[in-house]
Amino acid sequence: MRLNNKQKHKGFTLVELMITVAIVGIITAIAFPSYQGFIKSTNRGAAQADLVSLASALERHKAASFTYKAAAESSADTGKPEIFHQHSPSNEPYDDRQYDLYISEASGSAYVIEARPVTGSLQASDGKLAFYSDGRRAWDENNNGSIGSDEYCWNC
C-alpha cells in the first residue's frame, strides 16, 4: 500500500504549538499584573467597608458606655477590637485575611482605627488605612509608615 503524497495529515505541527504557547504567555504576562491590581483594589475596598463598620460598632459602644475606651481586647483602650472582627475582609476566614484591624487611639470623645496590611499577603505593600472619629479617612498610599497631608483620602 502506497501513501498518496497529496493526502492531508491532520493535527498541529510543533511550530504551531510553540507559537500558540508564546501567544498565551504574552497575554498572561500582560493580564496578570492588571488582575493583581484589581484584587488589591478589591481588598482595599473591603477593608474600607470594614473600618466603617468598626466605626459604627464603636459608636454603639460609646452609646452604651459613654466612652470609646475599653473597646479593644481584654477591655483595653487600644489594640485589636473586641467589639468587631479583628481582620479584613471580615467575611473571609482569619487565615485568608489581608488586613488586621486595630484601635490605635481611643479616649472618651475620639478614636482612630486602622486597617494594617498583613505581612506576606498581597496587600503587604499597599499601606495602612485609617478612619478618624471626626470622619476623616486616610490611606498611606506610598507605604512609608505615616500619613502625609496629601493622603487624607481613600481614593487618592
C-alpha positions as CSV (number, residue, x, y, z in Angstrom):
1,M,0.0,0.0,0.0
2,R,1.5,3.3,-1.1
3,L,0.7,6.7,0.6
4,N,-0.5,9.3,-1.7
5,N,1.7,12.5,-1.4
6,K,-1.4,14.6,-1.7
7,Q,-3.1,13.0,1.3
8,K,-3.8,15.6,4.0
9,H,-2.4,15.0,7.5
10,K,-4.5,16.0,10.5
11,G,-3.1,17.7,13.6
12,F,-0.8,20.5,14.6
13,T,2.9,20.9,13.9
14,L,5.4,21.6,16.7
15,V,5.9,25.2,15.4
16,E,2.2,25.9,15.5
17,L,2.0,24.7,19.1
18,M,5.1,26.8,20.1
19,I,3.5,29.9,18.6
20,T,0.3,29.2,20.4
21,V,2.1,28.8,23.7
22,A,4.1,32.0,23.1
23,I,0.9,34.0,22.4
24,V,-0.8,32.6,25.6
25,G,2.4,33.5,27.6
26,I,2.4,37.1,26.3
27,I,-1.3,37.6,27.0
28,T,-0.8,36.2,30.5
29,A,2.2,38.4,31.2
30,I,0.1,41.4,30.3
31,A,-3.1,40.4,32.1
32,F,-1.7,39.0,35.3
33,P,-0.5,42.4,36.8
34,S,-3.8,44.0,35.9
35,Y,-5.6,41.2,37.6
36,Q,-3.5,41.5,40.8
37,G,-4.1,45.3,40.8
38,F,-7.8,44.6,40.6
39,I,-7.6,42.2,43.5
40,K,-5.6,44.7,45.6
41,S,-8.2,47.3,45.0
42,T,-11.0,45.0,45.9
43,N,-9.3,44.0,49.2
44,R,-8.7,47.7,50.0
45,G,-12.4,48.4,49.4
46,A,-13.3,45.6,51.7
47,A,-11.0,47.0,54.4
48,Q,-12.6,50.4,54.0
49,A,-16.0,49.0,54.4
50,D,-14.9,47.0,57.5
51,L,-13.4,50.2,59.0
52,V,-16.7,52.0,58.6
53,S,-18.5,49.0,60.2
54,L,-16.0,49.1,63.1
55,A,-16.6,52.8,63.4
56,S,-20.4,52.0,63.8
57,A,-19.6,49.4,66.4
58,L,-17.5,52.0,68.3
59,E,-20.4,54.4,68.2
60,R,-22.7,51.7,69.6
61,H,-20.1,51.0,72.3
62,K,-20.0,54.7,73.2
63,A,-23.8,54.9,73.3
64,A,-23.8,52.1,75.9
65,S,-20.7,53.1,77.9
66,F,-20.4,56.9,77.2
67,T,-16.8,56.4,76.1
68,Y,-14.8,54.9,73.3
69,K,-12.4,53.3,75.8
70,A,-12.3,49.6,76.6
71,A,-13.4,48.5,73.2
72,A,-10.3,46.5,72.4
73,E,-9.3,43.0,73.5
74,S,-9.3,42.4,77.3
75,S,-11.2,45.8,77.7
76,A,-8.0,47.7,76.7
77,D,-8.3,51.1,75.1
78,T,-6.1,50.2,72.1
79,G,-5.3,47.1,70.2
80,K,-7.4,44.6,68.2
81,P,-11.1,45.3,68.7
82,E,-13.2,43.1,70.9
83,I,-16.5,44.6,69.7
84,F,-15.9,43.8,66.0
85,H,-14.0,41.4,63.7
86,Q,-10.2,41.7,64.1
87,H,-9.4,41.2,60.4
88,S,-10.5,42.2,56.9
89,P,-12.1,41.0,54.7
90,S,-14.3,40.3,57.7
91,N,-16.5,37.8,55.7
92,E,-13.4,35.6,55.0
93,P,-11.7,33.2,57.4
94,Y,-9.0,34.6,59.6
95,D,-6.3,32.7,57.7
96,D,-7.3,34.5,54.5
97,R,-7.1,38.0,56.0
98,Q,-5.4,40.8,54.1
99,Y,-5.6,43.4,56.8
100,D,-5.6,43.4,60.6
101,L,-8.0,45.9,62.3
102,Y,-6.7,48.0,65.2
103,I,-8.0,50.7,67.5
104,S,-4.9,52.8,67.6
105,E,-6.3,55.6,69.7
106,A,-9.3,55.8,72.0
107,S,-10.5,58.4,74.5
108,G,-13.7,59.5,75.9
109,S,-14.5,61.6,72.9
110,A,-12.4,60.5,69.9
111,Y,-10.8,57.4,68.3
112,V,-8.6,56.4,65.4
113,I,-8.9,53.0,63.8
114,E,-6.6,51.4,61.3
115,A,-6.5,48.5,58.8
116,R,-2.9,47.4,58.6
117,P,-1.8,45.1,55.8
118,V,-0.8,41.6,56.8
119,T,2.9,40.8,56.2
120,G,3.2,38.2,53.4
121,S,-0.2,39.0,52.0
122,L,-1.0,40.5,48.6
123,Q,-1.7,43.8,50.4
124,A,1.6,43.9,52.3
125,S,3.0,46.8,50.2
126,D,-0.3,48.7,50.0
127,G,-0.1,50.9,53.1
128,K,-2.4,51.2,56.0
129,L,-5.9,52.7,56.0
130,A,-7.1,54.9,58.8
131,F,-10.5,56.2,59.9
132,Y,-10.9,59.0,62.4
133,S,-13.9,59.7,64.7
134,D,-14.3,63.1,63.1
135,G,-14.9,61.4,59.7
136,R,-11.5,61.9,58.1
137,R,-10.2,59.0,56.1
138,A,-6.6,58.3,55.2
139,W,-4.5,55.9,53.2
140,D,-0.7,55.6,53.4
141,E,-0.5,55.2,49.7
142,N,3.3,55.4,49.5
143,N,3.6,52.9,52.4
144,N,6.2,55.0,54.3
145,G,4.6,54.3,57.7
146,S,3.0,57.7,58.2
147,I,0.0,59.6,56.8
148,G,1.1,62.7,54.8
149,S,-1.1,65.8,54.4
150,D,-1.9,64.7,50.8
151,E,-3.0,61.2,51.9
152,Y,-6.3,62.1,53.7
153,C,-8.5,60.3,51.3
154,W,-9.1,56.7,50.4
155,N,-9.1,57.0,46.7
156,C,-6.2,59.4,46.1
